[in-house]
Amino acid sequence: MKLLLIAITLISLAANADDKRIYSTDSIGNRQYNKPSFTVTDEGRIYETDAISNRRYDKQSYKIDGNKIVPTDAIGNRQYDKPSFGIQTQ
């Protein structure tokens, strides 16, 4: 039983290792712990996360689609009634 628990923990850590985190910072670069942070997955999904890195599925999620960021529901379907955002590269 302990071996199974350790294996599941290692698999979950390996699965989340590729996720990128985006934190809110102030003007000098200090992380703002009272503001939301976001997780970007390899599939291009963007989730809001809480202070201990749990995904907030009850909040709005997004997906990167080409050069746009489009709002999605909890299972990934695009929400056409909400605005999308463009990505500009420099």
ZIHUPE-V253010 format. One line per field, one symbol per residue. psi: psi as a letter, one per 30 degrees, with the letter a starting at -180 (. if undefined). A space follows every 50 residues. Layout:
psi = ???
This chain:
psi = eeeeeeeeeeeeeeefffkkkkkklafggkkjffllllkklffgkkkkla fggkkjfflkllkjjcgljkklafggkkjfflklklkkk.
